[in-house]
Amino acid sequence: MEIKQTIDKEYNEKMSSFRWVICGLLFLATTVNYMDRQVLSLTWKDFISPEFHWTDADYGVITAIFSIVYAVANLFAGRFIDWMGTKKGYLWAIGVWSAGACLHALCGWATEHTVGLHDAAEMVSATGTVASLVAITSVYYFIAARVVLAVGESGNFPAAVKVTAEYFPKRDRAYATAIFNAGATVGALAAPVSIPPLARFFQNMGVGNGWEMAFIVIGGLGFVWMGLWMFYYKKPASNPRVNKAELAYIELDNHSDETPAEKADKEDSNKDVIPFWQCFKYPQTWAVVFGKFFTDGVWWFFLFWIPAYISDVYGLASDTGTAQMLIFVLYAITMLSIYGGKLPTIIMNKTGLNPYAARMRAMFIFALFPLLAIFAQPLGAYSYWWPVIIIGIAGAAHQSWSANIYSVVGDMFPKSTIATIIGVGGMAGGVGSFLINLCSGRLFDYAGATGMHFMGFEGKPAGYFIVFCICGVSYLIGWCIMKLLVPKYKKIVVGK
């Protein structure tokens, strides 16, 4: 507050707040991003699966392929954003993923024509070889649509983190990142109360089986956002909505008490781009890679499988009021993550630690909360509210962790390379998600078919218990590896 008052006095004007408008747009983009990827998880069990005869393994393959394509695309998305720039790069990203979301609606029509059936009713009533052909064919078409979605969505976080570094000084980046990253939670929060009812509404109206229009309506939101981005976004220095006082605050890091040599290093690091393959020689890069690999898959598992978990274990379809309330409450709890972005600032103010040390201390705290996931299944035997509350807390911890690991990149890498490193981290997170989704689908089918036992649970509940235990310890493993690789803050300077 004192810094802002000093700047206001120096420039003789009250500081504008347009940086928070930009943060709001990043929040909206992330919200749409997560709603688009949630449509399938909220419709496959009760709307899509009966039409195409899918098993858990089929769904697991689709989500796993999405994850691995997302992972590979992240490698190029970050570099693409750095090359194209945040305005054009973000437009391309959201345009591609919105088109991919809408393409899902054509998968039923394409399957009918490929298999030689006339309508959805014939696919639902198919048996034997025909049913298997319908399942296999539809899976391939959905994979194709998910590939387009994954390629586009891979650009969201590299672009958003780069924009945050452009519009916020280091002291505010974790908080701003926590706010836009909360869009993931809001998207997941809005999805269960909007998507299944939307699908059921169009189904009752006789518009296909309903799920097709859910993909089109939600996918179309991205095109609306593109119009807002084109109208509002410009770099801070050339944006007429950013006054001189706000620009001075945004560029606060450039006016710190540094030696001339340090300032020269900073200028070089902001201008020069680290060649792609040279990024991997830095332990800071590998810290981000392992931090994302061990933790992103946990969030994606919760995102893709919790609706199915509620259906499989408690028999509640996704469009029932109880299921919608459970998922809504779960993601409402994860909104606590907004405060997680402020914890490093509180630690810095109270202890005087540098941003990296403060973030690592905060991330250790966040890594402890997912351990509660180990108790989700045992307590779920008493009430379905226990796993919902516990997973919600774990989700809040993940989003807080995620906001800070993004900010770590901004702390240690030059601005010209931020999106690239975020992309590399996203690739690692996508690989982790690929593994957990592919293995979970097969595990659940196996557990259900064989009546597998684990720690007093039988069948699919036993399978979910195993995955929850893995999710619980993943963050501590990730934190320990990050700390070993980068024990202390060390900013990367090009040419050093």
C-alpha positions in Angstrom: 0.0 0.0 0.0 2.9 2.4 0.8 4.5 1.7 -2.5 1.2 2.6 -4.4 0.8 5.8 -2.3 4.3 6.8 -3.1 3.8 6.3 -6.8 0.5 8.1 -6.8 2.2 11.1 -5.1 5.2 11.0 -7.5 3.0 11.1 -10.6 0.4 13.3 -9.1 -2.5 11.0 -10.1 -4.3 8.1 -8.7 -3.1 4.8 -10.1 -5.4 3.1 -12.6 -6.2 -0.6 -12.1 -6.5 -1.9 -15.6 -4.1 -4.7 -14.8 -6.9 -6.3 -12.9 -9.2 -6.1 -15.9 -6.6 -8.1 -17.8 -6.4 -10.5 -14.9 -10.2 -10.9 -15.2 -9.9 -11.8 -18.8 -7.3 -14.4 -18.0 -9.7 -15.7 -15.4 -12.5 -15.9 -17.9 -10.3 -17.7 -20.5 -9.3 -20.3 -17.9 -12.9 -20.7 -16.8 -14.0 -21.4 -20.4 -10.9 -23.7 -20.8 -12.0 -25.9 -18.0 -15.7 -26.0 -18.9 -14.7 -27.2 -22.4 -12.7 -30.1 -21.1 -15.4 -30.9 -18.5 -18.2 -31.5 -20.9 -17.1 -35.0 -21.7 -16.5 -36.0 -18.1 -20.0 -34.9 -17.1 -21.8 -36.5 -20.1 -20.0 -39.7 -20.9 -21.3 -41.9 -18.1 -25.0 -41.1 -18.4 -25.5 -39.7 -22.0 -22.7 -40.8 -24.2 -21.7 -44.3 -22.9 -25.2 -45.9 -23.4 -25.2 -44.7 -27.1 -21.7 -45.9 -27.9 -21.3 -48.8 -25.4 -18.2 -47.4 -23.8 -16.3 -49.1 -20.9 -14.2 -47.3 -18.2 -11.2 -48.4 -20.2 -12.6 -46.7 -23.4 -13.1 -43.4 -21.5 -9.6 -43.8 -19.9 -8.0 -44.2 -23.3 -9.8 -41.0 -24.6 -8.7 -38.9 -21.6 -5.2 -40.4 -21.7 -4.7 -39.5 -25.3 -6.0 -36.0 -24.6 -3.4 -35.7 -21.9 -0.5 -36.9 -23.9 -1.4 -34.7 -26.9 -1.8 -31.8 -24.4 1.7 -32.7 -23.0 3.4 -32.7 -26.4 1.5 -29.6 -27.6 2.7 -27.8 -24.5 6.3 -28.1 -25.7 5.4 -26.1 -28.8 2.7 -23.9 -27.4 5.0 -22.1 -25.0 7.5 -21.4 -27.8 4.6 -20.4 -30.1 3.3 -17.9 -27.6 6.8 -16.4 -27.1 7.2 -16.1 -30.9 3.7 -14.9 -31.8 3.2 -12.7 -28.8 0.5 -12.8 -26.2 -2.3 -11.1 -28.1 -2.2 -13.1 -31.3 -1.0 -16.3 -29.6 -3.8 -16.3 -27.1 -6.4 -15.7 -30.0 -5.0 -18.7 -31.9 -5.1 -20.9 -28.8 -8.7 -20.2 -27.8 -9.9 -20.3 -31.4 -8.5 -23.8 -31.9 -9.7 -25.2 -28.7 -13.2 -23.7 -29.1 -13.4 -25.3 -32.6 -12.2 -28.6 -31.1 -14.9 -28.4 -28.4 -17.6 -28.0 -31.0 -16.2 -30.8 -33.1 -17.2 -33.3 -30.4 -20.9 -32.8 -31.4 -20.2 -34.4 -34.8 -18.8 -37.6 -33.4 -22.2 -39.3 -33.2 -23.1 -38.4 -36.7 -19.7 -39.5 -38.0 -20.0 -42.9 -36.2 -23.5 -43.5 -37.6 -22.3 -43.0 -41.2 -19.1 -45.0 -40.7 -20.8 -48.0 -39.1 -23.9 -47.8 -41.5 -26.6 -47.2 -38.9 -29.4 -44.7 -39.3 -29.7 -43.0 -35.9 -28.7 -43.0 -32.3 -31.5 -45.4 -31.4 -30.0 -48.1 -33.6 -26.6 -47.6 -31.9 -28.1 -47.9 -28.5 -29.8 -51.1 -29.4 -26.8 -52.6 -31.1 -25.4 -55.8 -29.7 -22.4 -58.2 -30.3 -20.0 -57.3 -33.0 -22.0 -54.2 -34.1 -21.9 -52.8 -30.6 -18.1 -53.3 -30.4 -17.7 -51.7 -33.8 -19.8 -48.7 -32.6 -17.6 -48.4 -29.5 -14.3 -48.6 -31.3 -15.4 -46.2 -34.1 -16.8 -43.6 -31.7 -13.7 -43.7 -29.5 -11.5 -42.9 -32.6 -13.7 -39.9 -33.5 -13.8 -38.6 -30.0 -10.0 -39.0 -29.8 -9.7 -36.9 -33.0 -11.9 -34.1 -31.5 -9.9 -34.3 -28.2 -6.7 -33.9 -30.1 -7.8 -30.6 -31.6 -9.1 -29.5 -28.1 -5.8 -30.4 -26.5 -3.7 -28.6 -29.0 -5.6 -25.4 -28.5 -5.9 -25.7 -24.7 -2.1 -26.2 -24.4 -1.7 -22.5 -25.1 -3.8 -21.2 -22.3 -1.4 -21.3 -19.3 1.8 -20.3 -21.2 -0.1 -17.3 -22.6 -1.8 -16.4 -19.2 1.5 -16.7 -17.2 3.3 -14.5 -19.8 0.6 -11.9 -19.7 0.8 -11.9 -15.8 4.5 -11.3 -16.0 3.8 -8.4 -18.4 1.1 -6.7 -16.2 2.2 -7.4 -12.6 5.4 -6.9 -10.6 6.9 -10.0 -8.9 5.3 -9.1 -5.5 1.8 -9.5 -7.0 2.3 -12.3 -9.5 1.4 -15.2 -7.3 -1.8 -13.5 -6.2 -2.7 -12.6 -9.8 -1.9 -16.1 -10.9 -4.0 -17.5 -8.1 -7.0 -15.4 -9.3 -6.8 -16.4 -13.0 -5.9 -20.0 -12.0 -9.1 -20.0 -9.9 -10.9 -19.9 -13.3 -10.1 -23.6 -13.4 -12.1 -24.1 -10.2 -14.9 -21.8 -11.3 -15.1 -23.6 -14.7 -15.2 -26.9 -12.8 -17.8 -25.4 -10.4 -20.1 -24.1 -13.2 -19.8 -27.2 -15.3 -21.8 -29.7 -13.1 -24.8 -27.3 -12.6 -24.9 -26.3 -16.3 -23.7 -29.1 -18.6 -25.8 -32.1 -17.5 -29.0 -30.0 -17.3 -28.2 -28.5 -20.7 -27.7 -31.9 -22.2 -30.9 -33.2 -20.6 -32.8 -30.1 -21.8 -31.8 -30.6 -25.4 -32.4 -34.4 -25.1 -36.0 -33.7 -24.0 -36.4 -31.2 -26.8 -35.5 -34.0 -29.2 -32.2 -32.3 -30.4 -30.1 -35.5 -30.8 -29.2 -37.1 -27.5 -28.6 -33.7 -25.8 -24.9 -34.0 -25.2 -24.1 -32.7 -28.7 -25.6 -29.3 -28.0 -23.8 -29.2 -24.7 -20.5 -29.3 -26.5 -21.6 -26.6 -29.0 -23.0 -24.2 -26.5 -20.0 -24.4 -24.1 -17.5 -24.4 -27.0 -19.1 -21.2 -28.4 -18.2 -19.3 -25.2 -14.5 -19.2 -26.4 -15.5 -17.2 -29.5 -17.2 -14.6 -27.3 -14.0 -14.2 -25.3 -11.9 -13.7 -28.4 -13.9 -10.5 -29.1 -13.2 -9.2 -25.6 -9.5 -9.9 -25.9 -9.2 -8.2 -29.3 -10.8 -5.1 -27.8 -9.1 -4.8 -24.5 -5.5 -6.2 -24.8 -2.4 -4.2 -25.5 1.0 -4.2 -23.9 1.0 -2.0 -20.8 3.3 0.6 -22.2 1.1 1.2 -25.2 -2.3 0.6 -23.5 -4.2 3.9 -23.1 -6.2 2.4 -20.2 -3.0 2.1 -18.2 -1.9 5.5 -16.8 1.7 6.5 -15.9 1.3 5.7 -12.2 0.1 2.1 -12.9 2.8 1.6 -15.5 5.4 2.6 -13.0 3.9 0.1 -10.5 3.9 -2.6 -13.2 7.5 -1.9 -13.9 8.4 -1.8 -10.2 11.0 -4.5 -10.5 13.0 -2.4 -13.0 13.4 0.4 -10.4 14.7 -1.6 -7.5 18.0 -0.9 -5.8 20.2 -2.9 -8.2 23.8 -2.4 -9.3 24.4 -1.2 -12.9 25.7 -4.7 -13.7 22.6 -6.3 -12.3 20.4 -4.0 -14.3 22.4 -4.8 -17.4 21.9 -8.5 -16.8 18.2 -8.0 -16.3 17.9 -6.1 -19.6 19.8 -8.8 -21.4 17.7 -11.6 -19.9 14.5 -9.8 -21.0 15.7 -9.4 -24.6 17.6 -12.6 -25.3 15.7 -15.9 -25.8 17.3 -19.1 -24.5 17.5 -21.6 -27.3 14.9 -24.4 -26.7 17.2 -27.3 -26.0 19.5 -25.2 -23.8 16.5 -24.7 -21.4 17.1 -28.3 -20.3 20.6 -27.7 -19.0 19.2 -25.7 -16.1 18.1 -27.4 -12.9 15.4 -24.8 -12.6 13.7 -26.3 -15.7 13.9 -29.8 -14.2 12.4 -28.6 -10.9 9.4 -27.3 -12.8 9.2 -30.5 -14.9 9.1 -32.8 -11.8 6.9 -30.4 -9.8 4.3 -30.5 -12.6 4.7 -34.3 -13.5 3.9 -35.5 -10.0 1.0 -33.1 -9.3 -0.9 -32.2 -12.5 -2.2 -35.7 -13.0 -3.9 -35.6 -9.6 -5.9 -32.6 -10.5 -6.8 -34.0 -13.9 -7.8 -37.3 -12.3 -10.2 -35.5 -10.0 -11.5 -33.4 -12.9 -12.1 -36.4 -15.3 -13.2 -39.1 -12.8 -15.1 -37.6 -9.9 -18.5 -37.5 -11.7 -17.9 -41.2 -12.6 -16.8 -41.9 -9.0 -20.0 -40.5 -7.6 -22.0 -42.6 -10.1 -20.0 -45.8 -9.6 -19.7 -45.8 -5.8 -22.9 -44.0 -4.8 -25.2 -44.7 -7.8 -25.9 -41.0 -8.5 -26.2 -40.0 -12.1 -24.5 -36.7 -13.1 -27.8 -34.9 -13.9 -29.4 -35.7 -10.5 -29.7 -32.9 -8.0 -27.6 -34.7 -5.4 -24.7 -35.4 -7.8 -24.7 -31.8 -9.0 -24.7 -30.5 -5.4 -21.8 -32.8 -4.4 -19.7 -31.7 -7.4 -20.6 -28.0 -6.9 -19.6 -28.1 -3.2 -16.4 -30.0 -4.1 -15.3 -27.2 -6.4 -16.6 -24.5 -4.2 -14.2 -25.6 -1.6 -11.3 -25.4 -4.1 -12.0 -21.7 -4.4 -10.0 -21.4 -1.2 -7.0 -21.5 -3.5 -7.4 -17.8 -4.1 -6.0 -17.2 -0.7 -3.1 -19.6 -1.4 -1.7 -17.1 -3.8 -1.3 -14.6 -1.0 0.5 -16.9 1.4 4.0 -16.3 -0.1 3.5 -12.6 0.1 2.5 -12.9 3.8 5.6 -15.1 4.4 7.9 -12.5 2.6 6.5 -9.6 4.6 6.9 -11.4 7.9 10.2 -13.2 7.4 12.0 -11.1 4.7 12.6 -14.2 2.6 13.1 -13.8 -1.1 10.2 -14.8 -3.4 11.5 -18.3 -4.2 12.1 -19.2 -0.6 8.7 -17.9 0.4 7.0 -19.8 -2.4 8.8 -23.1 -1.6 7.7 -22.7 2.1 4.1 -22.1 1.0 4.2 -25.0 -1.4 5.4 -27.4 1.3 2.3 -26.4 3.4 0.1 -27.0 0.3 1.8 -30.4 -0.2 0.5 -31.6 3.2 -3.2 -31.1 2.5 -3.5 -33.7 -0.3 -2.5 -36.4 2.2 -6.1 -36.2 3.4 -7.1 -38.0 0.2 -5.8 -41.2 1.7 -8.8 -41.1 4.1 -11.4 -40.1 1.4 -12.6 -43.7 0.6 -12.6 -45.0 4.2 -14.6 -42.0 5.4 -16.9 -42.3 2.4 -18.3 -45.5 3.9 -20.1 -43.2 6.4 -21.2 -40.5 4.1 -20.6 -39.4 0.5 -19.9 -35.9 1.8 -16.6 -36.9 3.4 -14.8 -37.7 0.1 -16.3 -34.7 -1.5 -15.0 -32.3 1.3 -11.6 -34.0 1.3 -11.1 -33.9 -2.4 -12.3 -30.3 -2.4 -9.5 -29.5 0.1 -7.0 -31.4 -1.9 -8.1 -29.5 -5.0 -7.7 -26.2 -3.3 -4.2 -27.2 -2.3 -3.4 -28.2 -5.8 -4.6 -24.9 -7.3 -2.5 -23.0 -4.7 0.5 -25.2 -5.5 -0.1 -24.6 -9.2 -0.3 -20.8 -8.9 3.0 -20.7 -7.1 4.9 -23.1 -9.4 3.8 -20.8 -12.3 5.1 -17.8 -10.3 8.4 -19.6 -9.7 9.0 -19.7 -13.4 8.5 -15.9 -13.6 10.9 -15.4 -10.7 13.8 -17.4 -12.2 13.5 -17.2 -16.0 13.8 -14.2 -18.3 10.4 -12.9 -19.6 11.4 -14.0 -23.2 11.4 -17.6 -22.1 8.6 -17.8 -19.5 6.0 -19.2 -21.9 8.5 -21.8 -23.2 9.2 -23.1 -19.6 5.5 -23.1 -18.7 5.0 -25.2 -21.9 7.7 -27.6 -20.9 6.1 -27.9 -17.4 2.7 -28.4 -19.0 4.2 -31.2 -21.1 5.4 -33.0 -18.0 2.1 -32.5 -16.3 0.3 -33.9 -19.3 2.5 -37.0 -19.2 1.6 -37.5 -15.6 -2.1 -37.1 -16.5 -1.8 -39.6 -19.3 -0.4 -42.2 -17.0 -2.9 -41.8 -14.2 -5.9 -41.6 -16.6 -4.9 -44.6 -18.7 -4.0 -46.7 -15.7 -7.1 -45.7 -13.7 -9.5 -46.7 -16.5 -8.0 -50.1 -16.8 -7.8 -50.5 -13.0 -11.5 -49.7 -12.5 -12.6 -52.1 -15.2 -10.3 -54.8 -13.7 -11.5 -54.1 -10.2 -15.1 -54.2 -11.2 -14.8 -57.4 -13.2 -12.7 -59.4 -10.7 -14.1 -58.0 -7.4 -10.6 -56.9 -6.4 -10.0 -56.3 -2.7 -7.8 -53.6 -1.1 -7.8 -52.4 2.5 -11.3 -53.7 3.2 -12.9 -52.4 0.0 -14.0 -54.5 -3.0 -14.5 -53.8 -6.7 -14.4 -50.3 -8.1 -14.3 -48.7 -4.6 -11.0 -50.6 -4.0 -9.7 -49.2 -7.3 -10.5 -45.7 -6.3 -8.9 -46.1 -2.9 -5.6 -47.1 -4.6 -5.6 -44.1 -6.8 -6.6 -41.7 -4.0 -3.5 -43.0 -2.0 -1.2 -42.3 -4.9 -2.7 -38.8 -5.3 -2.2 -38.1 -1.6 1.6 -38.5 -1.6 2.4 -37.1 -5.0 2.8 -33.5 -3.9 5.4 -34.2 -1.2 7.4 -36.2 -3.7 7.2 -33.4 -6.2 8.2 -30.8 -3.5 11.2 -32.8 -2.3 12.6 -33.2 -5.8 12.1 -29.5 -6.5 14.0 -28.6 -3.3 16.8 -30.9 -4.1 17.2 -29.5 -7.6 17.0 -25.8 -6.7 17.7 -25.5 -2.9 18.1 -21.7 -3.2 16.9 -18.9 -5.4 19.0 -18.4 -8.5 17.8 -16.3 -11.4 18.9 -17.4 -14.9 20.8 -14.8 -16.8 21.4 -15.4 -20.5 25.0 -16.0 -21.3 26.0 -16.7 -17.7 
